[in-house]
């Protein structure tokens, strides 16, 4: 069973790292790039990004990693793997900071931006209401994904070495 735990830990760490990288791109330069546009255009661009984000590439990695995080936590605990509690910690951090924050903070903001009236003035107000909170919560998701990836790597090392 240890081989299964090792593979699951490696794939889950990779998934969490990829998700963190996607969020980092938004925190690191995408939002700042959108700010170079007039606010109504930035809002329109983000609306388009939000539509394309709901496709399988991101959704499979984001939520597939969540499923794997739960599975790897259970498998390592049941298996008595040396890194079991690191895996549990990684799963908890991922579920709370990535899935939880996405569902509770970022998606509602995306929905509010999408519901804003289409006129330039209304879109500008919607953008400036949207951007600070969305970006702050995205920083949390970025850090949470990175921390969970690191915890899964520690679990992997402890499982292989222990």
N, C-alpha and C positions, 0 to 999 in steps of 0.2 A: 504493500500500500504506500510505502514511502515514495516510490517512483511517481505514483499518481499525485501525491502531495507536492512533490518537487515541480512537476509539470504545471500543475494548477497555480502554484505560487509564482512561477516564472511568467506565465501568461497573464495572471492578474496584476502583477507588478508592471508589466509592459502596458496593459490596458489603462491602468491608473496613470502611468506616465504619459501616455498618448493624450488622454483626456486633459491632464494638467497642461500639456503643451498647447492644445487647442485654446484653452482658456487663457494661457499666458499670452498667446498671440493677440487676443482681444485686449487684455490689460496692457500689454507692452506697446502695441502700435496701431491696432485696428481702430480703437475708439478715438485715438488722437488723430488718425488720418481722417476719420469721419468729421471730426471737429474742424478740419480745414475747409469743409464744404459749408455753404449756407445751411442754417439749422433745418429748414424744411427739406432740403436735399439729403442731409444726414439722416433725418428721420425716414425718408423714403428708402434710402440705401439700407438702413438697419432693418426696416420691414422686409425688404427683399432677402437680406441675410437670414432673418428669422424663418422665412419660408423654406429656404434651402437647407437650413440647419436641421429641419425635421425629417430629413431623408435618412436612409439606412446607414451611410458611412458613420455619421456621428451618433445616431441613435443606437446602433449595434454596439459600438465601442462603449458609449456612456452607460447604457443599461445592461449590456452583456457583462461588463466589468462588475456592475453591482451584483448581478446573479452569481458570477464567479467568486466575488468576495465572500458572499454568504456560504457558498459551497466549500471554498477553501478553508474558511474558519471552522466549519463543521468537520470536514475531513481531517484537518490537522489535529483538532481536539480529540476526535474519536480514535484517530491513529496514534495519539500520544506523541506526536512529532515534537522535536525539541523547540521548534519555533511556533508552537500552537498559539500561545498568548500574544505573540507579535502579530500573527495572522488575524486573530480576533480584533486586536487594536487597529490594524490596517483596515479591516472590514468596517469597523465602527466609524473610523474617521472618514472613509470614503462615503459610506451611506449618509452620514450626517452632513458633511461639508460639501459633497458633490451632488448627490441625489437630493438630499433634503433642502439645501440652499437653492438648487436649480428649481425645484418644485415650489418652494415657499416664497422665494424672493425674485428670481430672474424671470421665470415664466409669467407670473402676474404682471410684471413690468412690461414684458413683451406684448402681452394681451392688451394692456392699457395703451401702449403706443399704437398697436394695430387698430384699436377702436377710436383713435383720435380722428377728428374731422379732417378731410383732405385739403382744406384751404391752407395756404402758406402760413398765415399768422397762427392758426391753431396748431399746425404741425411744429412750428418753431417753439411754441409754449410747451407742447408735448415732449419735444426733444430735450429741452432744458429741465423739464421735470423728471424725465426718464434717465438721462445719462449719468448723473452723479450716483444715484442709488444702485443702478444696474452695475456700474463699474466697480463700486465698492464691494458689492456682493460677489462680483466676478473675481476680485482679488482673493476673497475667501475660498472660492471654488478652486482657484489656481493653487493656492497654498495647500489646501486640503488634499487635492489630487497628488501633489508632490510628496506630502508627508505620508499619505497612504502608500504610495509607490515605494518609498523608502522603508516603511514598516514591513511591507511584503518582501522586500529584498533582505531585510534583517531576518525575517522568518525563514526565508529560503536558505540563507547561510546557516542559521541555527539548526535547521532540519537536516541539511546535508552534513554539517559538522557534528551534529549531536546524535 
